[in-house]
Amino acid sequence: MNLQPRYQHSLKELFLRVYILVDDWLKEHETRSALPKQF
């Protein structure tokens, strides 16, 4: 009987996936959160 999870990912890969998801989300919503330009 195999008690290990089906997929084992390293902590580094988990952080990479979270970073990519957050980065993609920020790129989609960047116009809404743009700071006002100062002259």
N, C-alpha and C positions, 0 to 999 in steps of 0.2 A: 504494500500500500504506500503510495507516494503522498506525503503530507505537505510537500512544498507547494507554494502557490503556482498557478499555471504560468504566470508571467512574473519574472523578477526583474525589477529595474533598479538601477543605482540611484542614489540620492541626487547625484549630479544630473542625471537624465530627467528626473522629476522637476528640478529647478529650471532646467532648460525648457521643458514643455510649458511650465507655468509662465516663464518669461516670454515665450513666443505667443502664448494666448493673450497675455496682457498687452504686449507690443502691438499685436494685430487689432485688439479692441481700441487701443489709444489712437491708432492710425485711422480707424473708421470714424471716431468721434472727435478728431482733433479740431475741426472747425467750431464746434460748440464750446470747447474749453480754451479757445485762443485768448491770450491776454491782450488787453488794449495796447495799441502801439503808442509809444511816447515820442514826442518830437523834440 
